[in-house]
Amino acid sequence: MKKIILLFSLSCLNFGFSQTPTTAAPTPPARSAANVVSIYGSAYTNVSGVNTNPNWGQNTVTTEVAIAGNNTLQYANFNYQGTDWASTPQNISTMEYLHVDIWTNSEAPRVFVISTGPEVPHAISSVPGSWQSLDIPVTGITGSLSNTIQFKFDNGTGGTIFLDNLYFWKTATVAGADAFLSDLQVNGTTVNGFSATTYAYTVGIPAGFTGVPQLSAVTNDSNATKVITQATGVPGTATVVVTSQNSSVTKTYTVNYVVMGPTFAAPTPPSRNASDVISLFSNAYTNIPIDSWSATWDDSSYTDMQVFGNDTKKIDFGNFLGVEFITNRFDASSFTNFHMDFWTDNTDLIGKVFNSKFSQWGGGTSEVSALELNINTGTTPAIVPGTWVSIDVPFSSWTNNTTRTDLTQFIITSNLGTVYVDNIYLYKGTVGTSQFDIAKFVVYPNPAHNDWKIDGNQNIITSVVLTDILGQQVQVLNPNSTNVTINGSELANGVYYATVTSDNGSKVLKLVKN
């Protein structure tokens, strides 16, 4: 019996699945050029400028091999690899599916379509030893369907995979019955996540925006007609009704505008001598040149915008954003304090963080140490929704605060989603003392039944912005005095936050009404 089992096992080893395909990938069906965007394969005309082996520093060895007479991509020693067509970005907003033919010997890879915004992984449930033909819905596959530039395959463990027929496609439409849009824009920018088969969108409009957003659209069939009804204000709703050429099909696209982001500008930093500040981003100081506000190795994106006339950066986080200033690296040994203002609308703060890191290279070409600062709901300052939170701390508050002679990168890690930042700088001050320490505001009584009194301790209080626990603005005061009274008689019992700004800085105070 033991001999029979051994022979059976050896037989399974000898007759297991092949380590390479013995047949070519399935041949795709014939399609009109208007219904397909092909990146790699022989069935259709591929877009120009495709690079099947970009230099991403990966271990994967990429070759093009002939399988049963058909050219096929082979990824050996697979960890991750990509295909790049950034020289000719593709608008796939009218497509319905991403098609991938894949053969593996042991791997369970993931595929990404790269554009702008966070990367979105899509698991591939492949069966080792056979070709799998996958059609992945385009909706939700990437941040912007109008500007795709790359594929990425990852999750490899050193095995081998084969790929063919990488393309986007859509179902053919009866002639004259096309009522789809190929683009939908608000104020000249394509709506985030636009797809021809997605009909409802929510677009956030900054609180400081004046006027009414303008909706524009392009029909996929130039002979179709469209009727655009603009919103009358924000919040508000705009629509596009598209009717096909033969009038048999009508589709309605709806855009709902909501107020988003900061409801007032970040606090203005105090005047300082140029030699006493190194600014990465602030209207108050001269900023050092930045190589990149979103490095190639991060997974987040940013947008430059203005909040009530003040330059602000909106960050859409995947996990982290990398700011590089390698060509303008600096010695911060004599600088004692760090400042940054940030705002989030996110009210679900369980497990949320907003962490910063300076990368120290020590005169070399890579990081040798790092200074790290962690902010959450239990730190000082803490994450508070709906108001500007000012991080203004001495470097002694940072983990691993040993050497900062050669700072080259600044990294922000957060799971808050969208965050607005301003006034990112280092400055010289008394060690252990910050603007918050100087501006020692005193509030009393707290809790209060009706009114809170705030004493600025001889600091001129220029503004007080009161928000509720959801970040909704309740009151705005401009006292220009050393003290101010907040009238809470009309407020419901609960927790409120007062952002108090003085000539020496700002501070967020937690107020309780009972």
C-alpha positions in Angstrom: 0.0 0.0 0.0 2.8 2.4 0.8 4.4 1.8 -2.6 1.2 2.5 -4.4 0.8 5.8 -2.6 4.4 6.8 -3.5 3.9 6.0 -7.1 0.6 7.9 -7.2 2.3 11.0 -5.7 5.1 10.9 -8.2 2.6 10.6 -10.9 0.8 13.7 -9.7 4.1 15.6 -9.7 4.9 14.5 -13.2 1.5 15.3 -14.7 0.6 18.5 -12.8 -0.2 21.7 -14.7 2.4 23.2 -17.0 4.6 26.0 -15.8 4.0 28.0 -19.0 0.9 28.2 -21.3 0.7 25.7 -24.1 -2.1 27.6 -25.9 -2.5 31.3 -26.7 -4.9 33.5 -24.9 -8.5 33.5 -26.2 -9.0 35.7 -29.3 -11.2 38.8 -28.5 -14.3 39.4 -30.6 -14.3 41.9 -33.4 -15.2 45.3 -32.3 -15.6 48.8 -33.8 -12.7 51.1 -33.0 -15.1 53.4 -31.2 -16.0 50.7 -28.7 -12.5 49.7 -27.5 -9.4 51.3 -26.1 -6.6 48.7 -26.5 -3.4 48.9 -24.5 -1.8 45.5 -25.3 -2.8 42.7 -27.7 -3.0 41.9 -31.3 -6.7 41.9 -31.8 -7.1 45.7 -31.9 -5.1 48.7 -32.7 -3.2 49.7 -29.5 -2.8 53.3 -28.3 0.5 54.9 -29.1 3.4 55.3 -26.8 2.8 52.1 -24.6 5.8 51.1 -22.5 5.4 47.5 -21.2 8.5 47.6 -19.0 8.7 51.0 -17.2 11.6 51.4 -14.8 9.9 51.1 -11.4 12.8 49.4 -9.6 10.8 46.1 -9.3 12.3 42.6 -9.2 10.0 41.4 -11.9 11.7 40.3 -15.2 9.5 41.3 -18.1 9.8 39.8 -21.5 7.5 39.4 -24.6 7.2 35.7 -25.5 5.4 33.9 -28.3 2.8 31.5 -27.0 1.3 29.3 -29.9 2.4 32.1 -32.3 0.8 34.9 -30.2 2.9 37.6 -28.5 2.3 37.6 -24.8 3.7 39.4 -21.8 5.6 37.3 -19.3 6.3 38.5 -15.7 8.9 36.2 -14.1 10.0 36.5 -10.5 6.9 38.6 -10.2 6.4 41.1 -7.3 4.9 44.0 -9.2 5.1 45.5 -12.7 3.2 48.0 -14.8 2.4 49.1 -18.3 2.6 52.8 -19.0 0.9 55.0 -21.7 1.4 58.4 -19.9 2.6 60.0 -23.2 -1.0 59.5 -24.6 -3.4 59.5 -21.6 -6.7 57.8 -22.4 -10.3 58.9 -21.6 -12.1 55.6 -20.8 -15.2 57.3 -19.3 -17.5 55.9 -22.0 -16.1 52.4 -21.6 -17.9 49.7 -19.5 -15.2 47.1 -18.8 -11.5 46.5 -18.4 -10.6 43.2 -20.1 -7.6 41.1 -18.9 -6.5 37.6 -20.1 -4.2 36.2 -17.4 -2.4 32.9 -16.8 -0.6 32.1 -13.6 1.4 29.2 -12.1 0.9 30.1 -8.4 0.1 33.8 -8.1 -3.0 35.7 -7.0 -2.2 39.2 -8.3 -4.1 42.5 -8.2 -4.6 44.9 -11.0 -4.8 48.7 -10.8 -5.7 51.4 -13.3 -3.7 54.5 -12.5 -4.9 58.0 -13.1 -5.3 60.7 -10.5 -6.3 60.2 -6.9 -5.9 57.1 -4.7 -5.0 53.7 -6.4 -7.9 51.2 -6.3 -6.9 47.5 -6.2 -8.9 44.8 -7.9 -8.2 41.2 -6.9 -7.8 38.6 -9.7 -9.2 35.2 -8.8 -7.1 33.3 -11.2 -6.9 29.5 -11.6 -3.3 28.3 -11.9 -2.4 26.5 -15.1 -5.2 28.0 -17.3 -6.1 31.2 -19.1 -8.7 33.3 -17.3 -10.6 36.0 -19.2 -11.7 38.8 -16.9 -14.1 41.7 -17.5 -13.9 44.2 -14.6 -16.5 47.0 -14.5 -14.9 50.4 -15.2 -17.1 52.2 -12.6 -15.0 52.7 -9.5 -11.8 51.3 -11.0 -9.8 54.5 -10.7 -9.9 58.1 -9.5 -10.4 59.7 -12.9 -11.6 57.8 -16.0 -10.8 60.7 -18.2 -7.1 60.6 -17.7 -5.8 57.0 -17.3 -2.0 56.5 -17.8 -0.9 53.1 -16.4 -1.7 49.5 -15.3 -0.1 48.1 -12.2 -0.1 44.4 -11.3 1.1 43.6 -7.8 0.8 41.1 -4.9 3.4 38.8 -6.4 5.4 36.3 -4.5 8.1 35.5 -7.0 6.2 33.2 -9.4 5.3 33.8 -13.1 2.3 35.3 -14.8 1.4 35.8 -18.4 -0.8 38.6 -19.7 -2.5 39.3 -23.0 -5.4 41.4 -24.4 -5.4 44.3 -22.0 -8.1 46.7 -23.2 -11.2 48.7 -22.2 -14.5 48.1 -24.1 -18.1 48.9 -24.2 -21.2 47.3 -25.7 -22.0 48.5 -29.3 -24.9 51.0 -29.4 -27.6 50.8 -32.1 -26.9 53.5 -34.7 -28.7 56.7 -33.7 -29.6 55.4 -30.2 -26.6 56.8 -28.3 -27.6 59.1 -25.5 -24.4 58.9 -23.4 -22.1 61.7 -22.4 -18.4 61.4 -23.1 -17.5 64.2 -20.6 -19.2 66.1 -17.8 -17.5 69.2 -16.3 -18.1 71.7 -13.5 -16.4 75.0 -14.1 -14.2 73.4 -16.8 -13.0 70.4 -14.8 -14.3 66.9 -15.4 -16.4 65.6 -12.5 -14.5 63.2 -10.3 -15.3 59.6 -11.0 -17.3 60.5 -14.2 -18.4 57.5 -16.2 -20.9 57.5 -19.1 -23.0 54.9 -17.3 -23.1 56.8 -13.9 -25.9 59.3 -13.8 -25.8 60.9 -10.3 -22.9 62.8 -8.8 -22.2 64.9 -5.7 -19.7 67.7 -6.2 -18.2 69.7 -3.2 -17.9 73.4 -3.7 -15.6 75.3 -1.4 -17.4 77.5 1.1 -15.5 80.6 -0.1 -16.6 80.1 -3.8 -18.7 83.1 -5.1 -21.2 82.7 -7.8 -22.9 79.6 -9.2 -21.0 76.6 -10.6 -21.5 76.1 -14.3 -22.1 72.6 -15.7 -21.0 71.7 -19.2 -21.2 68.4 -21.1 -20.1 66.6 -24.3 -22.4 64.0 -26.0 -20.8 60.8 -27.1 -22.7 61.1 -30.4 -22.4 64.5 -31.8 -25.9 64.2 -33.4 -27.5 63.7 -30.0 -29.1 66.7 -28.3 -28.6 67.9 -24.7 -30.4 70.3 -22.5 -28.5 71.7 -19.5 -30.3 73.2 -16.5 -27.9 75.0 -14.2 -28.3 75.2 -10.5 -29.4 78.5 -9.0 -27.0 78.3 -6.0 -25.0 76.2 -3.6 -26.3 73.9 -2.3 -28.3 73.1 -5.5 -28.8 70.7 -8.4 -27.9 70.8 -12.1 -29.0 68.4 -14.8 -28.1 67.4 -18.3 -30.9 65.6 -20.3 -29.5 63.8 -23.4 -31.7 62.6 -26.2 -30.4 60.3 -28.9 -30.5 61.2 -32.6 -33.4 59.0 -33.3 -35.2 60.2 -30.1 -35.6 56.6 -28.8 -33.3 57.0 -25.8 -33.2 59.7 -23.1 -30.7 59.8 -20.3 -30.5 62.3 -17.4 -27.3 63.2 -15.6 -27.6 64.9 -12.2 -25.0 66.9 -10.3 -25.8 67.8 -6.7 -23.6 70.7 -5.3 -22.8 70.7 -1.6 -20.7 73.1 0.5 -17.4 71.5 1.5 -14.1 72.4 3.2 -13.1 75.3 5.3 -15.7 78.0 6.1 -13.0 80.6 6.8 -9.3 81.0 5.9 -6.5 79.6 8.1 -5.1 81.9 10.8 -2.5 84.4 9.5 0.9 83.7 11.0 2.8 86.5 12.8 5.5 88.6 11.1 9.0 87.1 11.5 12.5 87.9 10.2 13.3 85.9 7.1 16.3 84.3 8.9 13.9 83.0 11.6 11.6 80.9 9.4 11.8 78.1 6.8 8.4 78.0 5.0 7.2 75.1 2.8 3.8 76.7 2.2 2.3 79.9 3.4 1.3 83.3 2.1 2.9 84.9 5.1 6.5 84.0 4.2 8.7 83.3 1.3 8.5 79.6 0.5 11.5 77.5 -0.4 11.3 75.9 -3.9 9.6 72.4 -3.7 10.5 69.6 -6.1 7.2 67.9 -5.8 4.1 68.3 -3.6 3.1 64.7 -4.5 6.1 62.4 -5.0 5.9 59.5 -7.5 6.1 57.1 -4.6 3.0 58.3 -2.6 -0.6 57.3 -3.1 -2.4 60.6 -2.6 -3.1 63.8 -4.6 -3.4 67.5 -3.9 -5.2 70.5 -5.4 -4.2 74.1 -5.1 -7.1 76.3 -4.2 -8.1 79.5 -2.4 -10.2 79.7 0.7 -11.5 83.2 1.1 -8.6 84.6 -0.9 -5.9 82.5 1.0 -3.8 79.9 -0.9 -4.6 76.5 0.5 -3.8 72.9 -0.4 -6.5 70.3 -0.5 -5.2 66.8 0.0 -7.1 63.7 -1.1 -5.4 60.9 0.9 -4.9 57.3 -0.1 -2.5 56.7 2.8 0.2 59.3 2.6 1.5 62.3 0.7 5.2 62.9 0.0 6.6 66.4 -0.3 10.1 66.5 -1.8 12.6 69.3 -1.6 15.8 67.3 -2.3 17.3 70.0 -4.5 16.6 72.5 -1.7 17.4 70.4 1.3 18.1 72.4 4.4 19.7 72.4 7.9 17.1 73.0 10.5 19.3 72.5 13.6 18.8 76.0 14.8 15.0 76.0 14.3 13.1 75.1 17.4 9.4 74.9 16.4 7.1 73.5 13.7 3.8 74.9 12.5 1.0 73.6 10.3 -2.7 74.4 10.1 -5.2 71.7 8.9 -8.9 71.3 8.5 -11.1 68.2 8.0 -14.8 67.8 7.5 -14.6 64.2 8.7 -16.7 63.7 11.9 -16.0 59.9 12.2 -12.8 60.2 14.2 -12.5 56.7 15.6 -9.0 55.5 14.8 -8.2 58.6 12.7 -4.7 60.1 12.6 -2.9 63.0 11.0 0.8 62.2 11.3 3.9 64.1 10.0 7.4 63.1 9.3 10.6 64.9 8.2 13.1 62.7 6.4 16.8 63.2 7.4 19.3 62.1 4.8 22.6 63.0 6.5 24.2 64.3 3.3 23.5 61.1 1.4 21.0 59.8 -1.2 18.5 58.2 1.1 16.9 58.4 4.5 19.1 57.7 7.6 16.7 58.8 10.2 13.3 60.5 10.6 11.5 62.9 13.0 7.8 61.9 13.5 4.9 63.7 15.0 1.6 61.9 15.6 -1.7 63.7 15.9 -5.0 62.0 16.9 -8.1 62.7 19.0 -6.2 62.4 22.2 -3.1 64.5 21.5 -2.5 68.2 22.1 -3.5 69.6 19.7 -6.2 67.0 18.8 -8.0 66.4 15.5 -11.2 68.5 15.6 -13.7 68.5 12.6 -15.0 71.6 11.0 -12.3 74.1 12.2 -8.7 74.9 11.6 -6.4 73.0 13.9 -3.0 74.6 14.4 -0.1 72.3 15.1 2.4 74.6 16.7 4.9 72.6 18.7 8.6 72.6 19.7 10.7 69.9 18.0 11.1 68.3 21.4 7.6 67.0 20.8 8.7 64.9 17.8 9.8 61.3 18.1 13.5 60.7 17.2 14.3 64.4 17.5 18.1 63.8 17.3 19.4 65.2 14.0 17.9 67.6 11.5 20.9 68.8 9.6 19.8 67.6 6.2 16.0 67.5 5.8 14.9 66.5 2.3 11.3 65.3 2.5 8.1 65.9 4.4 5.5 63.2 4.6 1.9 63.4 5.9 0.1 60.2 6.7 -3.7 60.3 7.3 -6.9 58.2 7.0 -9.1 61.3 7.3 -9.9 61.3 3.5 -9.8 64.9 2.4 -7.8 67.4 4.4 -7.0 71.1 3.8 -3.6 72.4 4.9 -1.9 75.8 5.1 1.0 77.5 6.8 3.6 74.7 6.9 6.8 76.2 8.3 9.6 75.9 10.8 10.6 78.8 13.0 13.1 79.9 15.7 11.7 80.6 19.1 12.4 79.9 22.8 12.9 76.2 23.2 9.8 74.6 24.7 7.7 77.6 23.9 5.2 77.9 21.0 2.7 80.4 19.8 0.1 78.4 21.7 2.1 78.8 24.9 2.3 82.5 24.4 -1.4 82.9 23.6 -2.6 81.5 26.9 -6.4 82.1 26.5 -8.5 81.5 29.7 -12.2 80.6 29.3 -14.7 80.7 32.1 -17.1 79.4 33.2 -16.7 76.1 31.4 -19.1 74.3 31.4 -21.5 77.3 31.1 -25.3 77.7 31.3 -25.4 80.8 29.0 -22.2 82.7 28.3 -18.5 81.9 28.1 -15.9 84.6 28.7 -12.5 84.3 27.1 -9.5 86.3 28.5 -6.7 86.7 26.0 -4.1 87.4 28.7 -3.1 90.7 27.1 -3.2 89.2 23.6 -5.5 91.1 21.2 -8.2 88.6 20.1 -9.0 89.3 16.5 -11.6 86.6 15.8 -13.6 83.8 17.4 -15.2 81.1 15.2 -17.6 78.8 17.1 -18.5 75.4 15.6 -20.6 72.5 16.9 -19.5 68.9 17.2 -20.4 68.3 13.5 -18.2 71.2 12.4 -21.1 73.5 11.5 -20.3 77.1 12.0 -22.5 78.6 14.8 -21.1 82.1 15.5 -18.3 84.4 14.2 -17.0 87.3 16.4 -14.4 89.9 15.6 -13.8 91.7 18.9 -10.3 93.1 18.4 -10.0 93.2 22.2 -8.2 91.3 24.9 -11.4 89.6 26.0 -14.6 88.5 24.5 -18.0 87.0 25.6 -19.7 84.2 23.6 -23.4 84.3 24.0 -24.6 80.7 24.3 -28.1 81.4 25.5 -29.7 80.3 22.2 -27.5 77.2 21.8 -28.5 73.6 22.6 -26.6 71.8 25.4 -23.6 70.0 24.2 -19.9 70.4 23.1 -18.7 73.3 20.9 -15.3 74.3 19.6 -14.0 77.9 19.5 -11.1 78.8 17.3 -9.6 81.9 18.9 -7.1 83.9 16.9 -4.9 86.6 18.4 -1.9 88.6 17.3 0.3 85.8 18.7 -1.4 82.8 17.1 -4.5 80.7 17.3 -5.9 78.0 19.6 -8.9 75.7 19.6 -10.9 75.7 22.8 -13.4 73.0 23.8 -16.5 74.6 25.3 -19.4 72.8 27.1 -22.9 74.1 27.4 -25.2 72.5 30.1 
